[in-house]
Amino acid sequence: MMKVPRPRELEEAEVIIIPMIDTMMFLLMVFIVASLTLAVQEGIPVNLPKASTSVTHQAQNVTLTVTAQQRIYVNTVPATVDQIPTDLARLNVGDGTLVIINADRIVPHGLVVDVMDGARKAGVTHFAIATETD
């Protein structure tokens, strides 16, 4: 007579989650680093003049940008010289707010003064001119 083997008991399946946790932590770190590199400046990129004595500002409240084509932006929103006071008032800009003037090197000086004058009408008293470091 032939002996029939008994079926083995099935082992309970285990889910090993340690590699999945490692993968998720790696992805989290990649997203954190990527998001930090994206939040650099709230302005339109322009070709800034160089200055050997320039200072880097850590907290930029408002950036007024004048491009080489003489287009004006409040942070990243297009504006005109006449719109600057109302746009800055909408952003709750006051006496203690630092406004960064981010003007291309070929922009006429008179246009930069007009932009600063528009900001002064909104109550701004602290300005900084953006430059590149050597």
C-alpha positions as CSV (number, residue, x, y, z in Angstrom):
1,M,0.0,0.0,0.0
2,M,1.2,3.4,-0.9
3,K,1.6,6.1,1.7
4,V,0.1,9.4,0.8
5,P,2.0,12.4,2.2
6,R,0.1,14.7,4.4
7,P,-0.2,18.2,2.9
8,R,2.1,20.7,4.7
9,E,0.6,23.5,6.6
10,L,0.9,26.8,4.8
11,E,3.1,29.3,6.5
12,E,1.5,32.6,7.3
13,A,2.7,35.3,4.9
14,E,4.7,38.1,6.3
15,V,4.9,41.6,4.9
16,I,8.4,43.0,5.3
17,I,8.0,46.8,5.5
18,I,11.5,47.9,6.4
19,P,12.6,48.3,2.7
20,M,9.4,50.2,2.0
21,I,10.0,52.6,5.0
22,D,13.6,53.2,3.7
23,T,12.2,54.0,0.2
24,M,9.6,56.4,1.6
25,M,12.2,58.2,3.7
26,F,14.4,58.6,0.7
27,L,11.6,60.0,-1.4
28,L,10.6,62.4,1.5
29,M,14.1,63.7,1.7
30,V,14.3,64.2,-2.1
31,F,11.0,66.2,-2.0
32,I,12.2,68.3,0.9
33,V,15.5,69.2,-0.8
34,A,13.7,69.9,-4.1
35,S,11.2,72.2,-2.5
36,L,13.9,74.2,-0.7
37,T,15.7,74.9,-3.9
38,L,12.6,76.1,-5.6
39,A,11.8,78.8,-3.1
40,V,14.7,81.2,-3.6
41,Q,13.3,84.5,-4.7
42,E,10.0,86.1,-5.5
43,G,11.1,88.0,-8.5
44,I,11.6,87.8,-12.3
45,P,15.2,86.8,-13.2
46,V,17.1,89.7,-14.7
47,N,20.8,90.4,-15.5
48,L,21.9,92.1,-12.3
49,P,25.0,94.4,-12.1
50,K,27.9,93.2,-10.1
51,A,29.1,94.8,-6.8
52,S,32.0,93.6,-4.7
53,T,30.3,95.0,-1.5
54,S,26.8,93.5,-2.0
55,V,25.0,92.0,0.9
56,T,22.7,89.0,0.7
57,H,19.3,89.5,2.4
58,Q,17.7,86.5,4.0
59,A,14.1,87.7,4.3
60,Q,12.7,89.4,1.2
61,N,9.4,91.0,1.7
62,V,8.6,92.5,-1.7
63,T,10.6,92.6,-4.9
64,L,10.1,95.3,-7.5
65,T,11.6,94.0,-10.8
66,V,12.4,96.0,-13.9
67,T,13.4,93.9,-16.9
68,A,15.7,94.8,-19.8
69,Q,12.5,95.4,-21.8
70,Q,11.4,97.9,-19.2
71,R,8.6,95.8,-17.9
72,I,7.8,96.2,-14.2
73,Y,6.7,93.4,-11.8
74,V,5.6,93.5,-8.2
75,N,7.0,90.2,-7.0
76,T,5.9,88.2,-10.1
77,V,2.8,90.2,-11.1
78,P,3.1,92.6,-14.0
79,A,2.4,96.2,-13.2
80,T,3.0,99.8,-14.3
81,V,4.6,102.7,-12.5
82,D,1.1,104.0,-11.7
83,Q,-0.1,100.7,-10.3
84,I,2.8,100.2,-7.9
85,P,1.3,102.1,-5.0
86,T,-2.0,100.2,-5.2
87,D,-0.3,96.8,-5.7
88,L,2.0,97.4,-2.7
89,A,-1.0,98.6,-0.6
90,R,-2.8,95.3,-1.5
91,L,0.3,93.4,-0.1
92,N,0.0,95.4,3.1
93,V,3.4,97.0,2.6
94,G,4.2,99.6,5.2
95,D,7.0,101.7,6.7
96,G,9.0,98.7,8.1
97,T,8.9,96.6,4.9
98,L,12.1,96.2,2.9
99,V,11.5,96.5,-0.8
100,I,14.2,94.9,-3.1
101,I,14.7,96.8,-6.4
102,N,15.7,94.1,-8.9
103,A,16.5,96.1,-12.1
104,D,18.4,94.9,-15.1
105,R,21.7,96.7,-15.7
106,I,20.6,98.4,-18.9
107,V,17.4,99.9,-17.5
108,P,17.5,103.7,-17.5
109,H,18.1,105.3,-14.1
110,G,15.0,107.5,-14.4
111,L,12.7,104.4,-14.6
112,V,14.3,102.9,-11.5
113,V,13.7,106.3,-9.7
114,D,10.1,106.3,-10.9
115,V,9.6,102.7,-9.5
116,M,11.1,103.8,-6.1
117,D,8.9,106.9,-6.1
118,G,5.8,104.7,-6.7
119,A,6.8,102.6,-3.8
120,R,7.3,105.6,-1.6
121,K,3.7,106.7,-2.3
122,A,2.7,103.4,-0.7
123,G,4.7,104.3,2.4
124,V,7.9,102.3,1.8
125,T,11.0,103.9,3.3
126,H,13.5,100.9,3.2
127,F,14.9,100.0,-0.1
128,A,17.7,97.6,-1.2
129,I,19.2,97.4,-4.7
130,A,19.8,93.8,-5.8
131,T,23.3,93.1,-7.3
132,E,25.3,90.0,-8.1
133,T,28.3,89.0,-6.1
134,D,31.6,88.5,-7.8
